[in-house]
Amino acid sequence: MSKITVGQKVPDFSAPATSDLTFKLSDYAGERVILYFYPRDNTPGCTTEGEDFKAAHRRLRARKTRVFGVSRDSLPSHEKFKAKYAFQFELISDPEETLCKLFDVIREKNMYGKKVMGVERSTFLIDVNGKLTHEWRKVRVKGHVDAVIDALKSL
């Protein structure tokens, strides 16, 4: 798969998700889909971001919008993370980085002076027709979910 950009239709894909689901984009035709990519389960920024999407869940569902978190963590890790914070949305496991590559979120990072490849916190909004309408890269968690909701209001 090549990288997706704003304005393009997102190719259908499937990936394993929590609750014994296989996420398939085409299953959500007619609804908006938010995919938010985050580095790791149970880390401070990722937990705050998940809790912010959890707090906005009712407002997002009122706009026919589904939220899915995506990271390279395993399904067992995702299940524990989801249960610990009672997230109402599913988490997608992408250990092979298939989705990470499609959405071009793997970046070189500095970890304690060492260069590593990791997930750049990013969010993507897909419209009811499967087209990528908005993207947020290098996301700062504070206020981010509000920015996503503002974008939804413009659709």
Secondary structure, 3 states (H helix, E strand, C coil): CCCCCCCCECCCCEEEECCCEEEEHHHHCCCEEEEEECCCCCCHHHHHHHHHHHHCHHHHHHCCEEEEEEECCCHHHHHHHHHHHCCCCEEEECCCCHHHHHCCCEEEEEECCEEEEEECCEEEEECCCCEEEEEECCCCCCCHHHHHHHHHHCC
